[in-house]
């Protein structure tokens, strides 16, 4: 399953990067926090992510209220999931917005070894978060994450892959 990546212009002038092989298609919008807006089975046509038909995709600012924007698809939450004020030195008093600070900011994007790689540096904290999306075969989506924290001070953080799946009665999720 060799994967390719191409760019698609979306309504409103946003650009989606689409990685696909013969069985899967995954669309990511780097300017919207590297939101994954679609995971589609190309053979059967099934869309795996819930998509909100009532809210337009639009860029947010740091500390924006998450519920004021499109809630569908797959967002990344880091270094927190809710609004948090850090108590640990040297970040005492620094805060994160709702769902963290990476869902609402543009990420850098690259194609590397048949994968779509998106990267973002912290706005208030010294880290770099990288997500690598690859398609191993016509049925397998793989998502790998790497976090680098600069300096010698540990960063206590919380991460969540905030994915809203288009579920139907009778479906189940199985983990190995």
Helices and strands as residue ranges (DSSP letters): E 4-9, G 11-13, E 15-20, E 24-29, G 30-32, E 35-41, G 66-68, E 74-77, E 84-85, E 95-96, E 108-111, E 115-121, E 127-137, E 140-149, E 160-163
